[in-house]
Amino acid sequence: MARITLYGIANCDTVKRARAWLDGQGQACDFHDFKKAGVPVPELDRWLAEAGWQALLNRKGTTWRKLDDAQRDAVNDAASARALMLAQPSVIKRPVLRWADGHITVGFDPADWEQRLRS
């Protein structure tokens, strides 16, 4: 049976909460740290196709806010968002979870996650 994989950054508070929540549910998962292992390109392409670049781009984070106006304005479609996400993985909204059934979710939503684990 496929395992859950959580993608994110180890020191991200939301990722920490998500990992603790999964652990509290007794749910084992693999963890892929963008900072240490990089962004897996095939997975990123899949996330963009499934969730869309708008959902995957974290416009509230520090990395996005530190970009200058020209850099932010240049992100206007999936290709430009993809390029930025590969160059600066911290702009990817976290966590991205690949569930055992292959579907992905972006962000931490305990109610949704609990429902998925029961399905």
C-alpha positions in Angstrom: 0.0 0.0 0.0 1.3 3.5 -0.9 2.3 5.8 2.0 1.4 9.4 2.5 4.1 11.8 1.6 4.3 15.2 3.1 6.2 17.9 1.2 7.4 21.0 2.8 10.1 22.7 4.9 11.1 21.2 8.3 11.1 24.6 10.1 7.8 25.8 8.8 5.3 26.1 11.6 2.4 24.8 9.5 4.4 21.8 8.4 5.3 21.1 12.1 1.7 21.2 13.1 0.7 19.0 10.2 3.3 16.4 11.0 2.4 16.4 14.7 -1.3 16.0 13.7 -0.5 13.0 11.5 1.6 11.5 14.2 -1.2 12.1 16.7 -3.6 10.1 14.4 -1.1 7.3 14.3 -0.6 7.9 10.6 2.9 7.3 9.3 4.1 9.4 6.4 7.3 10.1 4.5 8.6 13.6 4.7 10.3 15.4 1.7 12.1 18.6 2.8 12.3 21.2 -0.1 15.3 22.8 1.5 17.4 19.7 1.8 16.2 17.5 -1.1 14.9 20.2 -3.5 11.6 20.3 -5.3 10.8 17.1 -7.1 10.1 18.4 -10.7 7.7 15.6 -11.7 5.7 16.1 -8.5 5.6 19.9 -8.9 4.2 19.4 -12.4 1.6 17.1 -11.1 0.7 19.5 -8.3 0.3 22.3 -10.8 -1.9 20.2 -13.0 -4.1 18.9 -10.1 -4.3 21.9 -7.7 -3.5 24.8 -10.1 -0.7 27.3 -9.8 -2.9 29.8 -7.9 -3.5 27.4 -5.0 0.1 26.3 -4.9 1.6 29.8 -4.8 2.0 31.2 -1.3 1.4 34.9 -1.6 1.2 35.4 2.1 4.6 34.1 3.0 7.8 36.0 3.7 9.5 34.8 0.5 6.7 36.3 -1.7 6.7 39.5 0.2 10.5 39.9 -0.2 10.2 39.7 -4.0 10.2 43.1 -5.8 7.2 44.2 -7.7 8.6 43.2 -11.0 9.2 39.7 -9.8 5.7 39.4 -8.4 4.1 40.9 -11.5 6.0 38.4 -13.7 4.1 35.5 -12.1 1.0 35.4 -14.1 0.5 31.8 -15.3 1.5 28.3 -14.5 4.9 28.4 -16.4 6.0 31.6 -14.6 4.8 30.2 -11.2 6.6 26.9 -11.8 9.9 28.7 -12.6 9.6 30.8 -9.4 8.8 27.7 -7.3 11.8 25.9 -8.6 14.1 28.9 -8.0 12.6 29.7 -4.6 10.8 26.6 -3.1 9.6 28.6 -0.1 6.9 30.2 -2.3 5.1 26.9 -2.5 2.2 26.8 -0.1 2.8 24.2 2.6 2.4 21.4 3.2 1.6 19.6 0.1 0.3 16.1 0.9 0.2 13.2 -1.5 -2.3 10.8 -0.1 -2.0 7.0 -0.4 -4.7 7.1 -3.1 -2.5 9.5 -5.2 -4.5 12.6 -4.7 -2.9 15.8 -3.3 -4.0 18.5 -1.0 -2.3 21.9 -0.4 -2.2 23.4 3.1 -3.2 22.0 6.4 -6.9 21.3 7.0 -7.4 18.9 10.0 -11.1 18.5 9.3 -10.5 17.5 5.6 -7.5 15.4 6.6 -9.5 13.5 9.2 -12.2 12.8 6.6 -9.7 11.5 4.1 -8.1 9.2 6.7 -11.5 7.7 7.4 -12.3 7.1 3.7 
